[in-house]
Amino acid sequence: MIWIEPQFNLKGWPEEFIIYGGGWGHGVGLCQVGAHGLADAGKSYDEILKHYFPKAEIEKL
């Protein structure tokens, strides 16, 4: 959960943005509550990880 607050210059153009995070976590990565919900819905660990980290590759070492 985030919200974005634009900062405008004197001409009314956005110059920068302040981004605030919300919720219980750091706002990046895996949501434990969401992962629990996906697990309750029958998703496997690799499906859950791919949901939160779509560009990650899961491989056995």
N, CA and C atoms as a LAMMPS dump frame, in Angstrom:
ITEM: TIMESTEP
0
ITEM: NUMBER OF ATOMS
183
ITEM: BOX BOUNDS ff ff ff
-5.0000000000000000e+02 5.0000000000000000e+02
-5.0000000000000000e+02 5.0000000000000000e+02
-5.0000000000000000e+02 5.0000000000000000e+02
ITEM: ATOMS id mol type element x y z
1 1 1 N 0.845 -1.167 0
2 1 2 C 0 0 0
3 1 3 C 0.896 1.237 0
4 2 1 N 0.726 2.075 -0.975
5 2 2 C 1.488 3.325 -1.033
6 2 3 C 0.568 4.468 -1.444
7 3 1 N 0.973 5.655 -1.16
8 3 2 C 0.346 6.816 -1.759
9 3 3 C 1.436 7.78 -2.174
10 4 1 N 1.152 8.519 -3.237
11 4 2 C 2.154 9.378 -3.863
12 4 3 C 1.697 10.825 -3.763
13 5 1 N 2.584 11.672 -3.272
14 5 2 C 2.282 13.097 -3.115
15 5 3 C 3.18 13.901 -4.052
16 6 1 N 2.624 14.42 -5.151
17 6 2 C 3.451 15.204 -6.069
18 6 3 C 3.811 16.565 -5.463
19 7 1 N 5.012 17.028 -5.769
20 7 2 C 5.479 18.346 -5.345
21 7 3 C 5.604 19.205 -6.61
22 8 1 N 4.907 20.327 -6.632
23 8 2 C 4.818 21.146 -7.833
24 8 3 C 5.716 22.379 -7.733
25 9 1 N 6.243 22.796 -8.899
26 9 2 C 7.019 24.041 -8.935
27 9 3 C 6.055 25.221 -9.077
28 10 1 N 6.592 26.422 -9.176
29 10 2 C 5.754 27.627 -9.245
30 10 3 C 4.878 27.68 -10.498
31 11 1 N 5.268 26.964 -11.545
32 11 2 C 4.481 26.934 -12.774
33 11 3 C 3.392 25.849 -12.74
34 12 1 N 3.354 25.089 -11.663
35 12 2 C 2.351 24.051 -11.535
36 12 3 C 2.753 22.696 -12.094
37 13 1 N 4.006 22.574 -12.478
38 13 2 C 4.504 21.294 -13.01
39 13 3 C 5.049 20.444 -11.869
40 14 1 N 4.797 19.138 -11.904
41 14 2 C 5.369 18.292 -10.85
42 14 3 C 6.891 18.219 -10.984
43 15 1 N 7.584 18.454 -9.878
44 15 2 C 9.044 18.422 -9.871
45 15 3 C 9.589 17.179 -9.199
46 16 1 N 8.89 16.707 -8.205
47 16 2 C 9.302 15.507 -7.493
48 16 3 C 8.076 14.869 -6.861
49 17 1 N 8.262 13.671 -6.377
50 17 2 C 7.168 12.931 -5.767
51 17 3 C 7.637 12.361 -4.432
52 18 1 N 6.809 12.5 -3.426
53 18 2 C 7.075 11.868 -2.141
54 18 3 C 6.196 10.622 -2.099
55 19 1 N 6.819 9.477 -1.849
56 19 2 C 6.1 8.21 -1.831
57 19 3 C 6.075 7.69 -0.399
58 20 1 N 4.876 7.483 0.111
59 20 2 C 4.682 6.979 1.462
60 20 3 C 4.242 5.524 1.396
61 21 1 N 4.792 4.713 2.262
62 21 2 C 4.379 3.318 2.368
63 21 3 C 3.441 3.138 3.547
64 22 1 N 2.585 2.146 3.436
65 22 2 C 1.658 1.871 4.52
66 22 3 C 1.602 0.388 4.814
67 23 1 N 0.707 0.014 5.664
68 23 2 C 0.577 -1.39 6.028
69 23 3 C 1.524 -1.738 7.16
70 24 1 N 1.783 -3.02 7.326
71 24 2 C 2.609 -3.473 8.437
72 24 3 C 4.05 -3.709 8.041
73 25 1 N 4.336 -3.797 6.774
74 25 2 C 5.682 -4.178 6.354
75 25 3 C 6.456 -3.021 5.77
76 26 1 N 7.486 -3.376 5.033
77 26 2 C 8.37 -2.388 4.429
78 26 3 C 7.879 -1.946 3.062
79 27 1 N 6.828 -2.595 2.532
80 27 2 C 6.254 -2.188 1.251
81 27 3 C 6.93 -2.786 0.037
82 28 1 N 7.847 -3.702 0.247
83 28 2 C 8.554 -4.32 -0.861
84 28 3 C 8.567 -5.825 -0.634
85 29 1 N 8.27 -6.573 -1.679
86 29 2 C 8.417 -8.017 -1.575
87 29 3 C 7.152 -8.741 -1.175
88 30 1 N 7.33 -9.823 -0.445
89 30 2 C 6.269 -10.754 -0.131
90 30 3 C 5.433 -10.272 1.043
91 31 1 N 4.128 -10.277 0.864
92 31 2 C 3.181 -9.946 1.931
93 31 3 C 2.81 -11.245 2.638
94 32 1 N 3.099 -11.344 3.923
95 32 2 C 2.825 -12.573 4.657
96 32 3 C 1.334 -12.882 4.713
97 33 1 N 0.514 -11.872 4.881
98 33 2 C -0.937 -12.088 4.926
99 33 3 C -1.433 -12.558 3.564
100 34 1 N -0.954 -11.932 2.502
101 34 2 C -1.34 -12.34 1.155
102 34 3 C -0.855 -13.727 0.813
103 35 1 N 0.382 -14.06 1.212
104 35 2 C 0.929 -15.391 0.963
105 35 3 C 0.116 -16.452 1.707
106 36 1 N -0.298 -16.145 2.921
107 36 2 C -1.128 -17.068 3.69
108 36 3 C -2.458 -17.297 2.98
109 37 1 N -3.05 -16.214 2.461
110 37 2 C -4.304 -16.343 1.718
111 37 3 C -4.145 -17.192 0.468
112 38 1 N -3.044 -17.015 -0.243
113 38 2 C -2.789 -17.823 -1.438
114 38 3 C -2.596 -19.292 -1.065
115 39 1 N -1.902 -19.533 0.053
116 39 2 C -1.711 -20.917 0.511
117 39 3 C -3.049 -21.544 0.899
118 40 1 N -3.893 -20.783 1.581
119 40 2 C -5.229 -21.274 1.938
120 40 3 C -6.062 -21.581 0.7
121 41 1 N -5.775 -20.855 -0.392
122 41 2 C -6.504 -21.071 -1.644
123 41 3 C -5.922 -22.234 -2.447
124 42 1 N -4.903 -22.897 -1.881
125 42 2 C -4.358 -24.081 -2.525
126 42 3 C -3.136 -23.856 -3.392
127 43 1 N -2.572 -22.65 -3.368
128 43 2 C -1.371 -22.383 -4.166
129 43 3 C -0.148 -23.026 -3.519
130 44 1 N 0.783 -23.492 -4.336
131 44 2 C 2.013 -24.099 -3.841
132 44 3 C 3.028 -22.995 -3.512
133 45 1 N 4.11 -23.377 -2.814
134 45 2 C 5.116 -22.376 -2.444
135 45 3 C 5.724 -21.707 -3.666
136 46 1 N 5.953 -22.497 -4.748
137 46 2 C 6.57 -21.886 -5.932
138 46 3 C 5.586 -20.976 -6.662
139 47 1 N 4.301 -21.292 -6.635
140 47 2 C 3.308 -20.39 -7.236
141 47 3 C 3.232 -19.085 -6.442
142 48 1 N 3.313 -19.181 -5.133
143 48 2 C 3.262 -17.986 -4.275
144 48 3 C 4.501 -17.123 -4.51
145 49 1 N 5.676 -17.741 -4.558
146 49 2 C 6.896 -16.972 -4.801
147 49 3 C 6.874 -16.305 -6.168
148 50 1 N 6.374 -17.004 -7.186
149 50 2 C 6.285 -16.422 -8.532
150 50 3 C 5.288 -15.263 -8.571
151 51 1 N 4.257 -15.342 -7.744
152 51 2 C 3.285 -14.245 -7.67
153 51 3 C 3.952 -12.956 -7.195
154 52 1 N 4.783 -13.054 -6.17
155 52 2 C 5.422 -11.87 -5.593
156 52 3 C 6.731 -11.479 -6.279
157 53 1 N 7.409 -12.453 -6.859
158 53 2 C 8.694 -12.206 -7.5
159 53 3 C 8.675 -12.814 -8.906
160 54 1 N 7.908 -12.208 -9.831
161 54 2 C 7.695 -12.826 -11.147
162 54 3 C 8.96 -13.012 -11.994
163 55 1 N 9.987 -12.242 -11.748
164 55 2 C 11.213 -12.373 -12.544
165 55 3 C 12.233 -13.316 -11.909
166 56 1 N 11.91 -13.833 -10.731
167 56 2 C 12.838 -14.734 -10.043
168 56 3 C 12.797 -16.115 -10.682
169 57 1 N 13.91 -16.792 -10.601
170 57 2 C 13.997 -18.165 -11.071
171 57 3 C 14.202 -19.068 -9.862
172 58 1 N 13.35 -20.071 -9.762
173 58 2 C 13.45 -21.022 -8.666
174 58 3 C 14.126 -22.279 -9.201
175 59 1 N 15.239 -22.643 -8.558
176 59 2 C 15.951 -23.828 -9.025
177 59 3 C 16.556 -24.569 -7.838
178 60 1 N 16.718 -25.849 -7.986
179 60 2 C 17.305 -26.681 -6.958
180 60 3 C 18.827 -26.573 -7.044
181 61 1 N 19.469 -26.362 -5.919
182 61 2 C 20.931 -26.254 -5.877
183 61 3 C 21.541 -27.544 -5.358
